[in-house]
Amino acid sequence: MLWLLLLAALDPVRLYPIDDRQRSEDFRRYTVKLERAVNKHDVKALRKLVDDKVIAGPRDKDEGWAVFNERWHPETADSPVWSVLTGLLDIGFEQMHPRIFVSPYYAWKFPRELDPREHLVVIRDVVPVRATASRDAPSVATVAFEVVRRLGAPPTGAFDWVHIRTFGGQEGYIAAQMVRSPITPRAEFALRDGSWKLVVLD
């Protein structure tokens, strides 16, 4: 009970969406090429957009196209790399430095004091929290670009809903497409020898 009272007194933690690609015309053109390669699942085109020393894992030796290829298998029809890159293109890119962009913002900006395994980030504005896992259920609160706590699994069959609690203490269900986990592949893009490249996807 004390924990709930303390939770209710907390202000929401908000992570507002960021998309800085228009700040660099060169980088914006790079993302157009990336999007074209992703839409076509064009491995050869993707290879040209990836740095030779791309980091594809947490270990010191997890770098290079061979490691990237082994990790992501872009040549296979069901490779997850295409959906991951599609998600990055949709969510946008943050400019961390004139020569560096990163994505997704909610993974790079997630507060260190919160456990990423227990929280989700709302990626839309004015999202209703429902009393039950149904669009017809009454709304008990609305959230906007907030970090929320993930609770237990939703009812059987309610795969499109997530059971959450807000920092204000409201508990309910939110549509799954409105939230993202901070535990997700993170990408970094850097200007190398005059050309933008994907340098990290881990």
N, C-alpha and C positions, 0 to 999 in steps of 0.2 A: 504494500500500500504506500509506504514512504517513497519507494522508487517511482511509483506512478505519479505521486504528487510532485516530485522533483522534475520528472520528465515533462509534466504539464507546464512547469514554470520556464522551460527552455524556449528560446526563440528558434524559429525554423532555420535550418542551415540550407541556404539556396546556392545552386550552381547554375547560373544563367548561361544559355547557349551562346557560343562564340563561333563566328565564321569570318576569318580575316583574309580569305583568299583574294578579295578585291584590293587588298593593300599592296599586292605585288602582281603586276601584270604578267611577269614571267612565270610566277608560280601558278597563277590562274590558268594560263595556257597549258602548263604542265598537267593540271588537274583535268583539263578537257581531254588531253591525250590519255590520261589514266582512265577516265570514264569510258572513252571509246574502247580501250583495250579490255576493260572489265565487261562491258556490255557484249563484246564479241567473244569473250573467253580466249583472247588472243595471247598465247604464251610468249610468242616471239616479241610482240609489242610490249608486253609487260617486262620482259627481260631487259629491254632497252631503258626502261624507266626505273630499274632497280640497280642500286650501287653494287659494284663488284665485291665490296666487303660488307654487304648487308648483314645486320645482326638478326638472327632468327631464333634466338633462345637465350637462356640466362647464363650459360657457361661462356668462358673466355673463348672457347673453340667454336662456338655456335655462330660462325660468320661465313659469308660467301654464298654464291648462288647455289652451289651443290648442296649445302646445308639447308638453304631456303627451299630448294626443290624437294629435298627429302622430308622436310617438315610439312610443307603445304601441298605437294603433289599437284601443281597447277595444271598439269596435262591431263588429269583424270576428270571425268564428267562431273563427279560429285565432290570435287575439291572445295573445302570451306573457304579458301582464299578469296574466291569471287564474291561470296556473300559478305565476308568481312570487309573487303574493300568497298563494296556497295554501301555498306553501313557507314563507313568513314566519309565517303563522298556525300551521303545524305546529311550527316550530322554536322559536317563542316570542319574547318581547320583553324587552329590558333597559332598566331605568329609569336613565337617565344624570343626570337632574335631576327634581325634582318636576313639571316641566312638559314633560319630554322623554323619549320612549321610542325605542329604535332596534332594528333587526333586519336581518340575522341576526347573532347574537353573534360568530360565527367570522370574519365579515368586518370588523366594527368592532374586534375584539380581536386580530386577527392581528399577530404580532410584526413590527415594522418592519425588524428585522435579517435577516429571511428573505425570499427572493424568492417572492412569491405565485404566480408563474407556474410554479414548480418544486415546490410543496408542496400538500398536501391536508390537510384536518382530519377526523379520525375523529369521528363524531357519536354513537357508541354505546359502551357499556361491554363489555369482554371480547369483542372481535372477533378471530376467528382469522385469522392470516396463513398462507395455504396454500403448500405447496411448488410446486404447479402451479395453473393456473386451473381448478380443479374442486373441488366441495364434498366429493368423495370423497378428495381429496389430504390427506396428513398435515399437521398444523399445525406450523409451525416457530416460531411465537411468537403471543402475543396482545397486542392493543393496546387502549387505553381512552382515548378523548377526546384522542388525541395528534395532533401534527403529524407527517406522514410525507412523505418525498420521493417525488415521482412519477418513475418510471423510463420505459423505453421502452414502446411499445404492447404490449398483451397479444397472445397468439397469435391468428391468424386465426380469426374466429368466436367468440372469447371476449369478446363485447361487455359482458358483465355483470361483468367483472373488471378490476382496475387493478393494474399492476405497481408495487410500492413498495419502499422501504427505510426501516426505522425509524431513529431516532436511535441506537439500540443496535447498528446494523449488520446486523440481520436483513433479508434480502431475500426477497420472495415476492409472493403475490397476495392481494388483499382484495376482497370483494364490493363492486361499485361503489356500491350503495345505502347503504353504511356510511360513505362519505366525501363531503366537499363541497369545492369549490374556493373559496378566499377571494376569487377574482375573480368576483364575482356582484353583481347589483343590490342596493344598500343602501337601506334605508328609514329615514326619521326621521319621528316623529309628535310634534306639539307642541300644547299647549293654547293656542288662540287665541280671545280674546274669549269665554271660558267654554266653548268646544267643542273637542274633540280633532279634529285634522285630519292627514292625510298631507301633510307639507311637503316631503319629499324622496323621490324614487325614481329613482336614476340608475345 
